[in-house]
Amino acid sequence: MAEAATLDLHTRQRRILQCVHWYKVEQDQVPTLREIGQRTGISTPGMVKYHLDALEEMGLVEREPRKARKVRITRAGLAYLEGDGSE
């Protein structure tokens, strides 16, 4: 896996990562796929899942299967957000 600071995320993936982080901080819970889509402008939960799958593959998030609110940002994901990953 590449270092978090060197990852080149798709704009939607970066927005999803930022959304999950913000939602957890502000709402003290993780957003559902639909909530992520609404906040990031992605129209279908399937497309949100596609990008979450990619983020999980990169090691930036972890998820528990079949659980709506079980997305966790990993240390690598937090390092990405703290680095140059946010706009």
SULPEFEN-V896813 format. One record per residue. N is the residue number from 1. RES is the residue in one letter. PSI is psi as a letter, one per 20 degrees, with the letter a starting at -180 (999 if undefined). D_FIRST is the distance of its C-alpha to the first C-alpha in Angstrom with 2 decimals. Layout:
# SULPEFEN-V896813
N & RES & PSI & D_FIRST
N & RES & PSI & D_FIRST
This chain:
# SULPEFEN-V896813
1 & M & q & 0.00
2 & A & q & 3.81
3 & E & q & 6.65
4 & A & g & 8.56
5 & A & h & 11.49
6 & T & i & 10.27
7 & L & p & 9.26
8 & D & n & 12.33
9 & L & q & 13.35
10 & H & q & 16.43
11 & T & g & 19.42
12 & R & h & 19.94
13 & Q & g & 16.48
14 & R & g & 17.05
15 & R & h & 20.54
16 & I & g & 19.56
17 & L & g & 17.28
18 & Q & g & 20.22
19 & C & g & 22.70
20 & V & g & 21.26
21 & H & g & 21.16
22 & W & g & 24.67
23 & Y & g & 26.10
24 & K & g & 25.09
25 & V & g & 26.60
26 & E & h & 29.69
27 & Q & i & 30.46
28 & D & k & 29.09
29 & Q & r & 27.59
30 & V & q & 24.76
31 & P & q & 25.89
32 & T & r & 26.45
33 & L & g & 25.07
34 & R & g & 28.44
35 & E & h & 28.44
36 & I & g & 25.03
37 & G & g & 26.47
38 & Q & g & 29.65
39 & R & h & 28.04
40 & T & i & 25.69
41 & G & j & 28.18
42 & I & p & 26.49
43 & S & h & 29.43
44 & T & p & 28.16
45 & P & h & 26.29
46 & G & h & 24.80
47 & M & h & 23.07
48 & V & g & 21.81
49 & K & g & 20.45
50 & Y & g & 18.78
51 & H & h & 16.89
52 & L & h & 16.18
53 & D & g & 14.76
54 & A & g & 12.33
55 & L & h & 11.51
56 & E & g & 11.18
57 & E & h & 8.87
58 & M & i & 6.47
59 & G & j & 7.40
60 & L & h & 10.08
61 & V & q & 12.98
62 & E & q & 14.43
63 & R & q & 17.61
64 & E & p & 20.53
65 & P & q & 21.94
66 & R & k & 25.38
67 & K & p & 25.58
68 & A & h & 26.30
69 & R & l & 25.24
70 & K & l & 22.35
71 & V & p & 19.37
72 & R & p & 17.84
73 & I & p & 15.64
74 & T & r & 13.16
75 & R & h & 13.15
76 & A & h & 10.06
77 & G & g & 12.20
78 & L & h & 15.20
79 & A & h & 13.82
80 & Y & g & 13.11
81 & L & h & 16.66
82 & E & h & 18.20
83 & G & c & 16.91
84 & D & j & 17.75
85 & G & i & 16.32
86 & S & q & 19.78
87 & E & 999 & 22.75
